[in-house]
Amino acid sequence: MRRELEQVDAMIAELRGQARQIREEVGNREDGPVDPGDTALLISSAEEQEALIEVLEDRRGKLRERLGMGTQG
C-alpha cells in the first residue's frame, strides 16, 4: 500500500503540473487572437485533469487511513 500511495502522490503532482501549465498557456497567449475552439479544448483538458486529481486525492486519503497515517498530507 505504501508503494501505491507513492505512485498516487507522484501522479497527483504530475497532473497538477500539467493542469497548471495548460492554464498558464491559455492565460499567456501573446500570439494574437486564438481559435475559441482550441481555447475551449485546452480548458476542458485542464478541467479533466483537475477532476482526476480529485479522484486520486480521495484514493490517497483512503490509503493513508488504511496505513494509519490520517487523511492529511
CYANA upper distance limits for C-alpha pairs under 8 A (distance plus 0.5 A):
  1 MET  CA      5 LEU  CA      6.61
  1 MET  CA     63 LEU  CA      7.30
  1 MET  CA     67 LEU  CA      8.02
  2 ARG  CA      6 GLU  CA      6.72
  2 ARG  CA     63 LEU  CA      8.45
  2 ARG  CA     67 LEU  CA      8.20
  3 ARG  CA      7 GLN  CA      6.76
  4 GLU  CA      8 VAL  CA      6.62
  5 LEU  CA      9 ASP  CA      6.62
  5 LEU  CA     60 ARG  CA      6.58
  5 LEU  CA     63 LEU  CA      6.90
  5 LEU  CA     64 ARG  CA      8.00
  6 GLU  CA     10 ALA  CA      6.68
  7 GLN  CA     11 MET  CA      6.65
  8 VAL  CA     12 ILE  CA      6.62
  8 VAL  CA     56 LEU  CA      6.88
  8 VAL  CA     57 GLU  CA      8.44
  8 VAL  CA     59 ARG  CA      8.26
  8 VAL  CA     60 ARG  CA      6.90
  9 ASP  CA     13 ALA  CA      6.75
  9 ASP  CA     60 ARG  CA      7.77
 10 ALA  CA     14 GLU  CA      6.67
 11 MET  CA     15 LEU  CA      6.54
 11 MET  CA     56 LEU  CA      8.47
 12 ILE  CA     16 ARG  CA      6.53
 12 ILE  CA     53 ILE  CA      6.20
 12 ILE  CA     56 LEU  CA      7.16
 12 ILE  CA     57 GLU  CA      7.88
 13 ALA  CA     17 GLY  CA      6.77
 14 GLU  CA     18 GLN  CA      6.77
 15 LEU  CA     19 ALA  CA      6.52
 15 LEU  CA     49 GLN  CA      6.63
 15 LEU  CA     50 GLU  CA      8.01
 15 LEU  CA     53 ILE  CA      7.29
 16 ARG  CA     20 ARG  CA      6.51
 16 ARG  CA     49 GLN  CA      8.11
 16 ARG  CA     50 GLU  CA      7.74
 16 ARG  CA     53 ILE  CA      7.83
 17 GLY  CA     21 GLN  CA      6.56
 18 GLN  CA     22 ILE  CA      6.69
 18 GLN  CA     46 ALA  CA      8.20
 18 GLN  CA     49 GLN  CA      8.43
 19 ALA  CA     23 ARG  CA      6.72
 19 ALA  CA     45 SER  CA      8.27
 19 ALA  CA     46 ALA  CA      5.23
 19 ALA  CA     47 GLU  CA      8.16
 19 ALA  CA     49 GLN  CA      6.69
 19 ALA  CA     50 GLU  CA      7.34
 20 ARG  CA     24 GLU  CA      6.60
 20 ARG  CA     46 ALA  CA      8.22
 21 GLN  CA     25 GLU  CA      6.62
 22 ILE  CA     26 VAL  CA      6.81
 22 ILE  CA     42 LEU  CA      7.01
 22 ILE  CA     43 ILE  CA      7.94
 22 ILE  CA     45 SER  CA      8.48
 22 ILE  CA     46 ALA  CA      6.72
 23 ARG  CA     27 GLY  CA      6.66
 23 ARG  CA     42 LEU  CA      8.25
 23 ARG  CA     43 ILE  CA      7.44
 23 ARG  CA     46 ALA  CA      7.32
 24 GLU  CA     28 ASN  CA      6.34
 25 GLU  CA     29 ARG  CA      6.81
 26 VAL  CA     39 THR  CA      7.08
 26 VAL  CA     42 LEU  CA      7.71
 26 VAL  CA     43 ILE  CA      8.07
 34 VAL  CA     38 ASP  CA      7.84
 34 VAL  CA     39 THR  CA      7.75
 35 ASP  CA     39 THR  CA      6.99
 36 PRO  CA     40 ALA  CA      6.56
 37 GLY  CA     41 LEU  CA      6.62
 38 ASP  CA     42 LEU  CA      6.76
 39 THR  CA     43 ILE  CA      6.72
 40 ALA  CA     44 SER  CA      6.49
 41 LEU  CA     45 SER  CA      6.61
 42 LEU  CA     46 ALA  CA      6.82
 43 ILE  CA     47 GLU  CA      6.69
 44 SER  CA     48 GLU  CA      6.64
 45 SER  CA     49 GLN  CA      6.81
 46 ALA  CA     50 GLU  CA      6.69
 47 GLU  CA     51 ALA  CA      6.65
 48 GLU  CA     52 LEU  CA      6.77
 49 GLN  CA     53 ILE  CA      6.67
 50 GLU  CA     54 GLU  CA      6.93
 51 ALA  CA     55 VAL  CA      7.08
 52 LEU  CA     56 LEU  CA      6.70
 53 ILE  CA     57 GLU  CA      6.48
 54 GLU  CA     58 ASP  CA      6.75
 55 VAL  CA     59 ARG  CA      6.83
 56 LEU  CA     60 ARG  CA      6.52
 57 GLU  CA     61 GLY  CA      6.66
 58 ASP  CA     62 LYS  CA      6.87
 59 ARG  CA     63 LEU  CA      6.71
 60 ARG  CA     64 ARG  CA      6.58
 60 ARG  CA     71 THR  CA      8.30
 61 GLY  CA     65 GLU  CA      6.68
 61 GLY  CA     70 GLY  CA      7.95
 61 GLY  CA     71 THR  CA      5.10
 61 GLY  CA     72 GLN  CA      7.53
 62 LYS  CA     66 ARG  CA      6.76
 62 LYS  CA     71 THR  CA      7.61
 63 LEU  CA     67 LEU  CA      6.68
 64 ARG  CA     68 GLY  CA      6.61
 64 ARG  CA     69 MET  CA      5.40
 64 ARG  CA     70 GLY  CA      6.11
 64 ARG  CA     71 THR  CA      6.20
 65 GLU  CA     69 MET  CA      6.18
 65 GLU  CA     70 GLY  CA      5.52
 65 GLU  CA     71 THR  CA      6.36
